[in-house]
Amino acid sequence: MPTSYIPNTKAEQDEMLAAIGVAAVEDLFADIPEAVRLRRDLNLPPARSEGELVAHMQALANENASGTCFAGGGIYDHFIPAAVSEIIGRQEFYSAYTPYQAEMSQGTLQTIFEYQTMICRLTGMDISNASLYDGATACVEAMLIAADVTRRNEIVLAGAIHPEYIAVIKTYARFRNLRITDEITDNCAAVIAQNPNYYGLLEDLETIGQAAKAKGALFIVSVDPISLGILETPAAFGADIVVGEGQALGNPMNFGGPGFGFFACKAAYMRKVPGRIVGETTDANGKRGFLLTLQAREQHIRREKAGSNICSNQALCALAATVYMSIMGKEGLRKVAELCLQKAHYLYDALLATGKFAPRFTAPFFKEFALTYTGGDIKTIYNTMRDNGMTPGIILPDNGLLIAVTEKRTKAEMDVYARSVR
């Protein structure tokens, strides 16, 4: 018999079923076709005491091999100050993650307000909303706004954008009658660029932005937020909307998520922004307060008129980013970015010096780079390094390897990497 999360007794279950006029729990699922109901035996092990269960789960966890990580591709192994988990683990933040009753959620609203402020300063944009699901959906939301603002239906993807972002963009475009093209025409709604791009290279945002503006298209830039510690803001190159994956800001890698998408834009598009925007005000007594300044209610009650299907935000992840940025500050973020840059170039030079790798590109890169392995099959050396407790990167076509180096990687770890491929 199905059981609920709340451990009701058999008598309590019978009492509730009688109150609503059904004979058994199975009757609650009568509208679900029999063919799609779960009927297989779950084959659960016998019950264990709490101590036994904790020991069992710890043994399973110990089988996970983490090792030294040189993999990136959108999710990165950055250092996270201990204060981040300490603060976001407080129950007033950990459970009250969405301000459904906004006027009663002053603490949550203030953290979102501070988050928005920091994202605006980081990107150079006027407005930031509360976070989106991830970097890919943030790109999509920007694309949909561009199509709505310009009344055009062509989207240009400039340079090497993350393949998973492209897949999500194409999925949404297909059902919104948008067309992905390679040429910027008079019917182009937006030009989307990623900087650094999927291969870690720095794109020529000035040239791309000028080409978009010449045709009256919006310029959308997806960025690695850590890179903005040392790079010019996208606003300096005429970006209309700036988006990206925020995982690198105080959130662990886990198994690739959760992360959160950040979204910032010019004030002109404020009323097109999905989700919610928190603002600052004063109450009747003149005290500082926070409120939902703008919220796209169509997403909740008039879905056929909604410009977006985003109905929630990754507020806990965004809070982690807020704590991280407040701890690091401007100088701390710059230092992290500088370390990433310097260490990535150190390993790049060390791997080329082995004679087993060849450059794949010549453009400048930030903390990630792609090389071609010339010493044999890349999968062989990749598996050998994995067996020795190291994740060497992401395998690319044509015997390539995409390698990420964050501030956490030490000289000793990078030297071991270089020796492993000799």
Secondary structure as UniProt FT lines:
FT   HELIX           10..20
FT   HELIX           25..29
FT   TURN            30..31
FT   HELIX           34..36
FT   HELIX           50..62
FT   STRAND          68..69
FT   TURN            73..74
FT   HELIX           82..88
FT   HELIX           91..94
FT   HELIX           102..104
FT   HELIX           106..123
FT   STRAND          127..128
FT   HELIX           135..150
FT   STRAND          154..158
FT   HELIX           163..175
FT   TURN            176..177
FT   STRAND          179..181
FT   TURN            186..187
FT   STRAND          188..195
FT   TURN            198..199
FT   HELIX           205..214
FT   TURN            215..216
FT   STRAND          218..223
FT   HELIX           225..229
FT   HELIX           234..237
FT   STRAND          241..245
FT   TURN            247..250
FT   TURN            255..256
FT   STRAND          261..265
FT   HELIX           267..272
FT   STRAND          276..282
FT   TURN            284..285
FT   STRAND          288..295
FT   HELIX           298..301
FT   HELIX           303..305
FT   HELIX           315..353
FT   TURN            354..355
FT   STRAND          357..359
FT   STRAND          368..373
FT   HELIX           378..387
FT   TURN            388..389
FT   STRAND          390..391
FT   STRAND          394..396
FT   TURN            397..399
FT   STRAND          400..404
FT   TURN            407..408
FT   HELIX           411..420
//
